[in-house]
Amino acid sequence: MGKLIAGEGVKASQAWIIFPRDFAAIHASPPCQAYSISRNNGCHQDAPRLIEPTRKELLKIGKPFVIENVVGAPLLSPITLCGASFGLGVSGFDLARHRIFESNINLSSLPCKHKVGFTIGVYGHGTNSWHRDKFGRCVTTGECRQAMGIDWMTRAELSQAIPPAYTKFIGAQLMQAIRGEHEN
């Protein structure tokens, strides 16, 4: 214990399914495309639906876990986080990147704080017309990085990421649950 293991879903899932004793807690982010609003425009019709099988495996393992995904995903009693709640955004626009989290521990949330009409989105492969109209131009990769609090990713990677502030917030709660287990 004491190290973070990260990787692509299949590789990581194979590791924790084979060696669950090596993990104190698990944070899973199954692909979101099957549940994303973008599925309504004909994209991602064949995207895998992996939340239910992920949950099934996590419950078998019996360790504290969190499953992250987009609004609309079939998570059970999830909390919602918004980028603006963490002060994320750029150029006077709030990051309204809502993500939901299911867990087998009690999670606290933060109230959504984005200002309607003054938001920036980081998704897809470009800037949609609504955001172009607000900014008067396309949003740059640098602005997307700043909005997300991530300075090392490409535009394509940013569109798939959750802000580190979310992970830190959820991770602190997982750590508290782990410490509580070991104190009892």
C-alpha positions, 0 to 999 in steps of 0.5 A: 500500500502507499502507491497509486496504480493507474492505467487503462481500464482493462489493464488496471481491472485485470490487476485488481481482479487478480490481486485485490489484496494489494489495493486498499481502495479502487477508483474506477472510471469506465468509458463514458461514451455509451452514457454521454449526451453525445450518443444522442447525435449518433456518436458512440452507438456501439460504445461498451456499457461497462458500469454494471460489470465494473460494479459487480467486480468491485462488490466481489472484491469488497474494498472501498470503491468509487465509480466515476462517470457522466451525468446520465450513467446508471450509477447508484445514489451518486453524488455530483461534482462541478468544476466551478465548485473547485474554482475551475474555469478560464477567462471569466467562464466557469468549468461546468463539467458535471461528473457523478460518483457512486461509492460503497462508502458515504461520500460528501459533495459540494454545491454546484456553483457555475453561473448559467450562461458563463460556462466553458466546456471541454469535450469532443474534438473542438469548440461547439458553436455555442462556446465559439459565440460566447468567446468570439473564437475557438477555445484553445488547448491552453484555455482547456488545460487551465479550465481543467487544472491540467497542464500536461494533456493534449486536447483529446486527452482533456476531453476524456479526463476528470479534473485532478481537483475531483480526484483529490476531493474523492481520494481524501474521502477514500483515504479517510474511510481506509484509515477508519477501517484500520483504526477499528 
